[in-house]
């Protein structure tokens, strides 16, 4: 998504905990001729997020687009998932999205324009077994998207959510990657939502399912899936 937006002419600030991944993405953007600012940080730390957003404003003067894409998951039955691990998934996926919105929205309100693009999932609609924390967090992202879209309409700020099925990233189980969606397909939707072409679209959940079967596993498949993973 960062690389696609940069190719469209956007100056991009990227944030992540892993410095090596930031450096890799920064190099790709610069090699494509883009302008990039890399910010190591933990999105679950509200004060740290505020400080990093301040750096973005100091560098670029404004923020036109916010993409909330950080996410983690773990496939385990709820009764064998340690509470701290369950909470961590919700903290990163849902509270991380909240922290970024909370820090960026005041700047967008002042300029009376902005695009917020949250990344949900097919798990924003489907409660797969072994993924209760992930499903709870992604259902929450759908809710915050819809609420914020109403709160911010009068400021010319559009808030939407992209809900992909399985995407071919490190989060996808290796056994299922052959039929996963290429990340570029999700990025193209993000570029559309970041553009003026989507100015009349807000509060929407855009499903990007490709040719995947939905409800691809349930109670009868949970034990088999655990053995594959």
C-alpha positions, 0 to 999 in steps of 0.5 A: 500500500505504501509503495502504491501510494508513493508511485501515485505521488504521495509523500509517505510516512511508514510506521512499524515496530520492526526496523528492518522491515521499515528499512526494506520498505523505505528502500523500495519507495526511494528506489521508485522515486518516492518520498518517505519518512520511516518511524519506528514505534509501537502503535499500542503506545498512545503517547508514542503515537502522538509523538510520531504524528507530530514528526509527520506534521513537522516534516510534511505540514499536514496529513491527507491520508491515514491507512491503518494496516498493522495487524497480528493474529494467532490461531488457537482455541479461546480456552488455551489462549493465554489472556495476555495473548488474546488482549495483545491481538485486540490491542494491536488491531483495534486499539492501534487503529484507535490510537492513530485515528485519535492522533490524526483526526484533529489535523484532518478536522483543521484542514477540513479534508482527509481520507481514513482507510482501515484494514479489516478482514473477512473476519470483520463479518465471519467468526472463524473458530480458533480466531476469536480475538482476531474476529473481535478486533476486526469486527471492532474495526468495522464498527469504528469505521462506521461510527467515525464516518458519521462523526466526520462527514461534516468535515469532508473526511471519508472513513472506509474499511477494506476487508480482504480475505486471506492475503499472501503475506507472512500472516497467512499459513504457508499451506494456504498461500497458493490461493491467497490474494496478492497484496497489490490487489488490496493496495489498488483498492486503497489507492482508489479510496485515497483518491478524489474518485472516492469523495462520495464514499464513506462508511463502506466496507469493501470486500476483497475476496478474490476467488476464495471460498468464504466460511472456508473452515468451521467447527468440523474443520478446526481440528484438521486445521490445527494439525496443518498449522 
